[in-house]
Amino acid sequence: MSVRIAVISDTHGVLRPEVRQAVEGCDCIFHGGDIGDESILAELRKIAAVYAVYGNNDTGPWAEELGRELTVQLEGYRFYMIHNQKEQSAKVEGADFAIYGHSHQYASEMRGNTLWLNPGSCGRRRFALPLTFAMLELTGGGYRLQRREI
């Protein structure tokens, strides 16, 4: 059995049709912050369970309900989420995956036993950076990570 996870960040109020289509059929969605509008979360929650953190551009009562950090246990893996990795706390220790956003640049790097993953931005275009997100599949024997570009 496998679990399919869409990992997105920095939508800034835009849920592109390509992203919407790609996340269909996922078991859950991780959003690394700068969601931009509560309607994005509502739309994503129609598809699957959503785990999201507050980003520096998220404002309003709906955003205040989001934590700045989040830890999630899923299929024996521990996930740590924060919008800006520079603000990480000791809660990251022992995590298998650390998901963050903020820079709008895709990054995937092993640091010790933790895979640090920034899916990039899949909302509003920033400078000449590509629009990206990630698909993560947890399998019985490990995981498979795929970078997606729009």
Contacts in CASP RR format, 6 or more apart in sequence:
PFRMAT RR
TARGET T0000
AUTHOR 0000-0000-0000
METHOD contacts of the structure
MODEL  1
MSVRIAVISDTHGVLRPEVRQAVEGCDCIFHGGDIGDESILAELRKIAAV
YAVYGNNDTGPWAEELGRELTVQLEGYRFYMIHNQKEQSAKVEGADFAIY
GHSHQYASEMRGNTLWLNPGSCGRRRFALPLTFAMLELTGGGYRLQRREI
1 140 0 8 1.000
2 137 0 8 1.000
2 138 0 8 1.000
2 139 0 8 1.000
2 140 0 8 1.000
3 27 0 8 1.000
3 28 0 8 1.000
3 74 0 8 1.000
3 75 0 8 1.000
3 137 0 8 1.000
3 138 0 8 1.000
4 25 0 8 1.000
4 26 0 8 1.000
4 27 0 8 1.000
4 135 0 8 1.000
4 136 0 8 1.000
4 137 0 8 1.000
5 26 0 8 1.000
5 27 0 8 1.000
5 28 0 8 1.000
5 29 0 8 1.000
5 30 0 8 1.000
5 74 0 8 1.000
5 135 0 8 1.000
5 136 0 8 1.000
5 137 0 8 1.000
5 138 0 8 1.000
6 19 0 8 1.000
6 22 0 8 1.000
6 23 0 8 1.000
6 26 0 8 1.000
6 28 0 8 1.000
6 29 0 8 1.000
6 30 0 8 1.000
6 48 0 8 1.000
6 133 0 8 1.000
6 134 0 8 1.000
6 135 0 8 1.000
6 136 0 8 1.000
7 29 0 8 1.000
7 30 0 8 1.000
7 32 0 8 1.000
7 99 0 8 1.000
7 117 0 8 1.000
7 119 0 8 1.000
7 133 0 8 1.000
7 134 0 8 1.000
7 135 0 8 1.000
7 136 0 8 1.000
8 19 0 8 1.000
8 23 0 8 1.000
8 29 0 8 1.000
8 30 0 8 1.000
8 31 0 8 1.000
8 32 0 8 1.000
8 119 0 8 1.000
8 122 0 8 1.000
8 133 0 8 1.000
8 134 0 8 1.000
9 31 0 8 1.000
9 32 0 8 1.000
9 33 0 8 1.000
9 34 0 8 1.000
9 83 0 8 1.000
9 99 0 8 1.000
9 100 0 8 1.000
9 101 0 8 1.000
9 102 0 8 1.000
9 118 0 8 1.000
9 119 0 8 1.000
9 120 0 8 1.000
9 121 0 8 1.000
9 122 0 8 1.000
9 133 0 8 1.000
10 32 0 8 1.000
10 33 0 8 1.000
10 34 0 8 1.000
10 101 0 8 1.000
10 102 0 8 1.000
10 104 0 8 1.000
10 120 0 8 1.000
10 121 0 8 1.000
10 122 0 8 1.000
10 123 0 8 1.000
10 124 0 8 1.000
10 126 0 8 1.000
11 19 0 8 1.000
11 31 0 8 1.000
11 34 0 8 1.000
11 35 0 8 1.000
11 36 0 8 1.000
11 40 0 8 1.000
11 121 0 8 1.000
11 122 0 8 1.000
11 123 0 8 1.000
11 124 0 8 1.000
12 34 0 8 1.000
12 35 0 8 1.000
12 36 0 8 1.000
12 57 0 8 1.000
12 121 0 8 1.000
12 123 0 8 1.000
12 124 0 8 1.000
13 35 0 8 1.000
13 36 0 8 1.000
13 37 0 8 1.000
13 39 0 8 1.000
13 40 0 8 1.000
13 123 0 8 1.000
13 124 0 8 1.000
14 40 0 8 1.000
14 123 0 8 1.000
14 124 0 8 1.000
15 40 0 8 1.000
15 43 0 8 1.000
15 44 0 8 1.000
15 123 0 8 1.000
16 122 0 8 1.000
16 123 0 8 1.000
16 131 0 8 1.000
16 150 0 8 1.000
18 150 0 8 1.000
19 122 0 8 1.000
19 123 0 8 1.000
19 133 0 8 1.000
19 150 0 8 1.000
20 43 0 8 1.000
20 47 0 8 1.000
22 133 0 8 1.000
22 135 0 8 1.000
22 148 0 8 1.000
23 29 0 8 1.000
23 44 0 8 1.000
23 47 0 8 1.000
23 48 0 8 1.000
24 47 0 8 1.000
25 47 0 8 1.000
25 48 0 8 1.000
26 47 0 8 1.000
26 48 0 8 1.000
26 135 0 8 1.000
27 48 0 8 1.000
27 49 0 8 1.000
28 48 0 8 1.000
28 49 0 8 1.000
28 50 0 8 1.000
28 51 0 8 1.000
28 74 0 8 1.000
29 44 0 8 1.000
29 47 0 8 1.000
29 48 0 8 1.000
29 49 0 8 1.000
29 50 0 8 1.000
29 51 0 8 1.000
30 50 0 8 1.000
30 51 0 8 1.000
30 52 0 8 1.000
30 72 0 8 1.000
30 79 0 8 1.000
30 81 0 8 1.000
30 99 0 8 1.000
31 40 0 8 1.000
31 41 0 8 1.000
31 44 0 8 1.000
31 50 0 8 1.000
31 51 0 8 1.000
31 52 0 8 1.000
31 53 0 8 1.000
32 52 0 8 1.000
32 53 0 8 1.000
32 55 0 8 1.000
32 81 0 8 1.000
32 82 0 8 1.000
32 83 0 8 1.000
32 99 0 8 1.000
32 100 0 8 1.000
32 101 0 8 1.000
32 119 0 8 1.000
33 52 0 8 1.000
33 53 0 8 1.000
33 54 0 8 1.000
33 55 0 8 1.000
33 58 0 8 1.000
33 66 0 8 1.000
33 83 0 8 1.000
33 101 0 8 1.000
33 102 0 8 1.000
34 55 0 8 1.000
34 56 0 8 1.000
34 57 0 8 1.000
34 58 0 8 1.000
34 83 0 8 1.000
34 101 0 8 1.000
34 102 0 8 1.000
35 41 0 8 1.000
35 52 0 8 1.000
35 55 0 8 1.000
35 58 0 8 1.000
35 63 0 8 1.000
35 66 0 8 1.000
36 57 0 8 1.000
36 58 0 8 1.000
36 63 0 8 1.000
38 62 0 8 1.000
38 63 0 8 1.000
41 50 0 8 1.000
41 52 0 8 1.000
41 62 0 8 1.000
44 50 0 8 1.000
51 70 0 8 1.000
51 72 0 8 1.000
51 79 0 8 1.000
51 81 0 8 1.000
52 66 0 8 1.000
52 70 0 8 1.000
52 81 0 8 1.000
53 66 0 8 1.000
53 67 0 8 1.000
53 68 0 8 1.000
53 69 0 8 1.000
53 70 0 8 1.000
53 81 0 8 1.000
53 82 0 8 1.000
53 83 0 8 1.000
54 63 0 8 1.000
54 64 0 8 1.000
54 66 0 8 1.000
54 67 0 8 1.000
54 68 0 8 1.000
54 83 0 8 1.000
55 63 0 8 1.000
55 66 0 8 1.000
55 68 0 8 1.000
55 83 0 8 1.000
55 84 0 8 1.000
55 102 0 8 1.000
56 83 0 8 1.000
56 84 0 8 1.000
56 102 0 8 1.000
58 66 0 8 1.000
68 82 0 8 1.000
68 83 0 8 1.000
68 87 0 8 1.000
69 80 0 8 1.000
69 81 0 8 1.000
69 82 0 8 1.000
69 88 0 8 1.000
69 89 0 8 1.000
69 91 0 8 1.000
70 79 0 8 1.000
70 80 0 8 1.000
70 81 0 8 1.000
70 82 0 8 1.000
71 78 0 8 1.000
71 79 0 8 1.000
71 80 0 8 1.000
71 81 0 8 1.000
71 91 0 8 1.000
71 95 0 8 1.000
72 78 0 8 1.000
72 79 0 8 1.000
72 81 0 8 1.000
73 79 0 8 1.000
74 138 0 8 1.000
75 138 0 8 1.000
75 140 0 8 1.000
77 96 0 8 1.000
77 97 0 8 1.000
77 138 0 8 1.000
77 143 0 8 1.000
78 94 0 8 1.000
78 95 0 8 1.000
78 96 0 8 1.000
78 97 0 8 1.000
79 95 0 8 1.000
79 96 0 8 1.000
79 97 0 8 1.000
79 98 0 8 1.000
79 99 0 8 1.000
80 88 0 8 1.000
80 91 0 8 1.000
80 92 0 8 1.000
80 95 0 8 1.000
80 97 0 8 1.000
80 98 0 8 1.000
80 99 0 8 1.000
80 114 0 8 1.000
81 98 0 8 1.000
81 99 0 8 1.000
81 100 0 8 1.000
82 88 0 8 1.000
82 89 0 8 1.000
82 92 0 8 1.000
82 98 0 8 1.000
82 99 0 8 1.000
82 100 0 8 1.000
83 100 0 8 1.000
83 101 0 8 1.000
83 102 0 8 1.000
84 100 0 8 1.000
84 101 0 8 1.000
84 102 0 8 1.000
85 98 0 8 1.000
85 100 0 8 1.000
85 101 0 8 1.000
85 102 0 8 1.000
85 116 0 8 1.000
85 118 0 8 1.000
88 98 0 8 1.000
88 100 0 8 1.000
92 98 0 8 1.000
92 114 0 8 1.000
94 113 0 8 1.000
94 114 0 8 1.000
95 114 0 8 1.000
96 113 0 8 1.000
96 114 0 8 1.000
96 115 0 8 1.000
97 114 0 8 1.000
97 115 0 8 1.000
97 117 0 8 1.000
97 136 0 8 1.000
98 111 0 8 1.000
98 114 0 8 1.000
98 115 0 8 1.000
98 116 0 8 1.000
98 117 0 8 1.000
99 117 0 8 1.000
99 118 0 8 1.000
99 119 0 8 1.000
100 116 0 8 1.000
100 117 0 8 1.000
100 118 0 8 1.000
101 118 0 8 1.000
101 119 0 8 1.000
101 120 0 8 1.000
101 121 0 8 1.000
102 118 0 8 1.000
103 118 0 8 1.000
103 120 0 8 1.000
104 120 0 8 1.000
104 121 0 8 1.000
104 126 0 8 1.000
104 127 0 8 1.000
104 129 0 8 1.000
105 118 0 8 1.000
105 120 0 8 1.000
105 129 0 8 1.000
106 118 0 8 1.000
106 119 0 8 1.000
106 120 0 8 1.000
106 130 0 8 1.000
106 132 0 8 1.000
106 134 0 8 1.000
106 147 0 8 1.000
107 116 0 8 1.000
107 117 0 8 1.000
107 118 0 8 1.000
107 120 0 8 1.000
108 115 0 8 1.000
108 116 0 8 1.000
108 117 0 8 1.000
108 118 0 8 1.000
108 134 0 8 1.000
108 145 0 8 1.000
108 147 0 8 1.000
109 115 0 8 1.000
109 116 0 8 1.000
110 116 0 8 1.000
115 145 0 8 1.000
117 134 0 8 1.000
117 136 0 8 1.000
117 145 0 8 1.000
119 132 0 8 1.000
119 133 0 8 1.000
119 134 0 8 1.000
120 129 0 8 1.000
120 132 0 8 1.000
120 133 0 8 1.000
121 129 0 8 1.000
121 131 0 8 1.000
121 132 0 8 1.000
122 131 0 8 1.000
122 132 0 8 1.000
122 133 0 8 1.000
122 150 0 8 1.000
123 131 0 8 1.000
125 131 0 8 1.000
130 149 0 8 1.000
130 150 0 8 1.000
131 149 0 8 1.000
131 150 0 8 1.000
132 147 0 8 1.000
132 148 0 8 1.000
132 149 0 8 1.000
132 150 0 8 1.000
133 148 0 8 1.000
133 150 0 8 1.000
134 145 0 8 1.000
134 146 0 8 1.000
134 147 0 8 1.000
134 148 0 8 1.000
135 145 0 8 1.000
135 146 0 8 1.000
135 148 0 8 1.000
136 143 0 8 1.000
136 144 0 8 1.000
136 145 0 8 1.000
136 146 0 8 1.000
137 143 0 8 1.000
137 144 0 8 1.000
137 145 0 8 1.000
137 146 0 8 1.000
END
